[in-house]
């Protein structure tokens, strides 16, 4: 892994000096680019998007993109000619390659050998993600399409009793608990769907509030309209770029970690890689939570937490079990999974829980819900049934960020937030350019602020 990272850096140093400044891999803002004509790059003027995934090598497009400081990667599909296609792509001066799909180990190794020093990004199954890798980017092509689940879906209420929201946030947070690599979600819009502006914005924000980047991908209808410069498609594209710019202009948010008094000890290689699991259930209840992989379990990892959920007690080593016992000896609470309960691992091609697993999870969820109760575990939110949130803290704890994403098709009004801690300043930030001071008031043993309206996304910045 360390050798691969060194090769990445060496490859980037070989970019011709005549080209514009090339962003570092951690700064790449990716999009699947469905066009090969140089004129299509005009759509990127003023856009944060600086990394294009191309289905085919186009020397003219690659050269034109490079002159503008835009990285081009060739997205290879599994097949017998992948290594040859890799060599052809690099001969056309592409900056790197993407293993886009489920490559066999031997085929992936052949592509990496053909790539030499050039970067190779893997967008394959979640179950094969190199968790904890020192590579600057790790990713997957598997993701749910964010949004409120249709009322006809059996999961619409689930164990939480709330309207269910399909989201990748729990999965992303489990992966990011392993390290600092940039996380890419390479899932595409559902086949045959025509995606509205709001749904595109929700997909971008769903990844971004947890520190990941969704690899922009257009449905065929939108791609055709945008390519011919349809006025409505251009307006949608401007809003998508506005939201991307909002998150990219705050790189400090990606360096922050979860602000939470509740920890979930769970192996990301098992249930943590599935959407709709415990992390997502807790998120639907807007309780701040931080995932802790057993391999990273320590007193420091539990610092600041007062409660912990030990999902699969039988999977812990004696040393790990002792860390949790010391946690309880300090006056904190640990909830263990039921005896004999084992955390589900993802099967081939599966990224969500099936109905039987949801039923089993209900055993744990009842106890978690009872333990959490109506306590303020850092933040409580009201009038947010169509929203998800994520709470992050700076290293010194003096700045806390609360991200809100609205998954409905209409704005949410009169949102109330209660938070613990002695904060002196609260600011509302939005992608539309709002930076508005919020009045902080006392509410029992907490502080509170009110927000008039949230369209798709908003952030509250709290400062001590």
N, C-alpha and C positions, 0 to 999 in steps of 0.2 A: 504493500500500500504506500509506504513512504517513497519507494522508487517511482511508483506511478505519479505521485504528486510532483516529484522532482522533474519528471518528464513533461508534465503539464506546464510547469513554469519555464522550462527550457524552450518548449514549443512556442510559447507566447513571446519569448525574446527574439524569435526568428522572424516575426512579422516585419515586412519591409518598412523602413523609416519613412518612406513617402506616404504611407497610410496615416490616417488620423490616429490619435491616441486610442489604444485598445483597452477597454475596461478589463479589470481583473475578473477571474471566474466567479468569485463571490458577488460581483456586481452585475453579472449578466442578467438581463431581464428578457426572458425568452418568448418567442412566438413561433408557431408552426406557420410557415409562409407558403401559401398555396400557389404563388405565381412565380414565373421565371423571368419576366420582363424587367428591365432596369427601371422603367418608369414607375413600377409599383413601389419602389423605394421612396418616392415622393410622399407616400402616405406616412412615412416615419419622421417627417420634418417636425421637430418639436416633441417627438414621442420619447418616453423613457425606454421603449423597446430598443435594445441594442444587441440582440442575439437572435438570429433566424435559423430555424430548423427547416432545411430544404429536403424535399423528397428526391431530387435529382441534382447532379452537378451541373452548374451553369457558369462557366468561366467568366462570362460578361457580368452576370449578376454578382458573383463572388467578388470580382475586382471592384465593381462600383460600390458594393457594400463596404468593402475594406477601406476604400478611399474616404468613406464617411465615418469610419471608426466603428462599424457594425460587424460583429463576429458572425461568421456563417458556419454552421455545422450540418453535415449531411446525415439525415436520419435513415439508417439502414434497417431493412426488414429481415427477419430470419429467412434463410435460404442458402442454397449451395454456393451462390456467387457473392456472398457478403464480403469476403476478404478481398476479392478482385474489385468489387465496387468501392471498398475502402481505399484501395490504392489509387483508383481512378479519381476519387473525390479529393484526395490529398494532392494528386498531380494537378488538379484544377485550382489549387491553393485554398481549399477550404481550411478553416482553422482547426477543425476537429470533427469527430464522429459521434453519433448517438446510436446505441444499440436499442432500437425502438421495438420492443416486444420480447417474447420469451425465447432467448437464444440458448441453445445447448452449450454446455461448458466448453466443449471443444471448438465450437463455432465462434464463441465469444473470444476464446484465447487466440484463434487465428486472426480475428479482426484486430485485436490489440497488438499482435506481432506485426501485422501489416501497417498499423498506425505508427509504430515506432515511438517517437517522442510526442506525437500529437495527442491532445486530450480525447478520451473516450468516456462519454457519459452513458450510464445504463438507465434506461427507462423500461424496466421489465416488471415482473410480478413483485408484489409487496413482499412475499415470502422469501425472495432472494436479495432483498436490499442489504447492502453491506453495513449494517448498523455499527456505528462507532468508527467508521472508516476515516482515515485522515484526508481522503480526497476532498477537494473543495466543494464538490456537488455530488449529492446522491439523489436518486429519484425513482419514480415508478410510473407506469402507464395505467395503473389501476386506481380509480377513484370514483366515488359516487358523484352524481350531479347534484349540487346543493339546491335545496329548496324544501318547502313544506310538502310532506307526503300527501298524495291524493287521498281523499276521504274513503275511496273504495279499497285502499290498501289496508291489510290486516294490521300493519304496524302503526297505524295512525295514532294510537294512544300508547301502546306498549306498556311496560311496567311502570313508567313514570306517571301515567295518567294524563300527560300533557299531549297536545298536538305534536306529532313527531316531525323533526326536521332532519332530512338527510344532510350530512355534513362530513367533511374530512378532518375536522379540527382535532378530534380526539386522537386519531391516527397520527396526524402531524406532530402533535405534542408528545406522543409516546416516542416517535422517532427522534425528535429534537432533544429529548432527555438524554440521549446517548452521546451527543457531541455538538460541535459547532458548524458542521457542514451545511451549506445551503441545500434546502430540500425543494425539489421540483415535482409538481404533480402534472403528469403528462396525459391525463384523461381527456378524451374528446367529447363534444356534445353527443347526446343520444342519437343513434342512427335514425335518419328520417325526420328529425325534429327541426323546426324553425325556431330559433332561440330569440327571445325578446331582449331588448337592451337591459332591462332590469335583471334578467336571469344571467346575462354575461357579467354584470356588475357584482351580483351575488357570488358567482364562481371566483372572481378575482379576490373579493373581500374575504370569502370563506378560508382561502389559503393564507392570505396576508395577515389576518389577525393572530394567527399562530406562528408567524415567522417564515412561512413557505412562499413559494411563487407558483402560481398556476401557469403552465405553458399555454399561452393563448392559442386557441384553436377555433376556427370559424365554421359554422354550418354552411353547406354549399350555397344556400340562398343568400345569406349575408355576404359571403365571400364574393359572389357574382355581383351583388349590388354595390359593394364597396369598391370593387375593381373598376366598375364603370362610373364611379364617383356619384352615385345616387345621393341626393341631398339628405334623406333620412338616415341612410347608412353612414354617411360622413358625420352626422350629428351624434349618432350612437358611438362611433369610433372616437370622437372627441371626448365623450364622457368616460369611455373606457380608459383612455389615456390620462384623463384627469384623475381618476381613481388610482391608476398605477403610479402616477407622479406623487400623489398624496403619500403613499406608503414608501416609495423610493426616496422621497425627500426627508425621511426620518429613519436613516439606517440604525440609529441608536435603539429603535424599538426592537430590532431583531437581536440585539445583544442582551436584551432584558430577559429575565426568567420569571416563571410563574410566581405570583404573589398569592399565597394560599396558606391557610391554616389546616387544610385537609390534604393528606398525601395518599396516593394509591400506589401500592407496591405491586407491580405487575410486569411480567416478562413481555416486552414488545414483540418478541418472536412468536408469542402465542396470541392471547386476546388483544394485546395492544395493537396488532396489525389489522384488526377487524374494525370496521365502522359499525356504529350502533351498539358498542359495548358499554362497559361501566363508565369510562371517561365521558362518553357522549351522553349517557343518562344523567350524570351529575351536571354536565354542561347545560342540559335542557332546564335544569332547576336553578341555573345561574349561581351555583356555588363554586367559588374559586377553588381549583384543585391543581395539584402538581403531580405528574407521574414520576415514579422512582423505579427504574429497572433494578431487580435484585442484585445484579452485578455492580451497581452503583450505590447500593444501600449502605449508608453510614450515618453517624450522628450529624455530620455536616449536611448531608442530603435532606435530613429531616428537620433541620434548623428552621424555626419559625412555625412549624406545624404543631398543632395540639391534638390532632386526630390522624389516624392512619388506617387504611383499609388494606389488609393483607389478603389479596385475592386467592392465592393458591399456597396455603401454608406448607403443604407437603413438598413443595418444590424448593423451599429454602434450605440452605445449609445450616448446621448448628451455629456457626458464627453469625450468619444473617439473622437467625432467630434470636440470638442473644442481643443483637442491636435493638430489635423491637422490644425485648423484655426490658432493656435499659430505658427505652423510650417511655414505657408504662411506669417504671419506677420513678420517673421524674414527674409523675402526675398526669401524664397524657393518656389517651385512649386508643386502643387498637381493636379493630373489628376483623376477625378472621373469617375466611370463607367457610361454608358448612363442611363438616367432616366428610372426606371422600370426594369432595367437589374438586374437579380439575379444570383449569383454565383451557378453553378451547383454542386449538391452533388452526390457522387458516389452511384449507385444502387447496388443491390445484385450481387456480382461476377463481377462487372465492374470496370476497373481501367484506362480506356482511354476515351477520348471524342469521341462521335459519330459525324457524319458529320454535323448534324444540330447544335450541340454545337460549332463545329469548325467555322461554318458560323457565328454564333452569336458572337463568340470571335473576329471575324474579325472587328467588330464595335469598340471594344476596341483597337485592335492591330494597326489599322490605326493611332489612336490618340497617342498611345505610341510611335510608330515609328517616328511620326512627332515630338513629344516632345524630343525624344532622338537625332534625327538627326544624324549629323556626329560628335557630341561632344565626347570628351574624358572624360568619366565618371569614370576615374581611370585607365583603361587599354583599348587599342585598339589593335586588332590583324589583320594581313594580311596574305593571302594565307593559310587560315585555313578552307576551306569549308567542309572538311571531319572530322573536329575536334570539340570537346567541351572543355570548360575551366572552371576553378573555381579559384577565387582569394580570399585568406585568409590573415588575419592580426593577428599578435601577440597582446596581450593585450595593450602593450605600443606603438604599431604602428611603431616600429622601424624595424620590419621584415615583409615582405610581400611575400607570396608564390603564384605563378601562376602554377597551374596544367594544363597540356594539355593531352588530350586523342585523339588518331587517330582511327577513326572507319572504315577506309578503309582497304583494304587488301594489301596495299603497303605503303612504307614510304612516308612521306610528306617532301619536301625539301624547303629551303629558307623561313622559317617562320620569320616574323618581328613582334616585340612587341613594342608598344609605351605606356608609362606609365607616369602618373603625380607624382609629389613628388620629393624631392631632395635626391635620392639614390646615395650612393658612391660606392656600390659594387653589382655586379650581378654574380650569379653562376648557371651554368647549371648542373642539377642532372638527372641521368637516372637510371633505374633498372639494366642496364648492368654494373654499377659501375663507370660511368663517373661523375667526379666532376671537371668541367671546368670553369675557369673565363671567363666572357663575357665582351667585350668592350662596355662601355656605351657611347652613342653619343647624341648630342642635335638634336631635330627635332621640329622646330617651338617652341611652348611653352611646349614641353614635352621632355622626355628622351626616348631613344630607344636602343634595342639590337636585334641582328639577330641570328637565330639558323639554322645551316646547314641542320639538318635532325631530324625528329621525327619518330621513328618506331611505337610503340604502345603508349608509355607514356613518358613524360618528365616533369620536374619541373624547374622553374626559381625561385631562391631565391634572393630577393632584400633586401639589408640592408642599413640603413641610417648611 
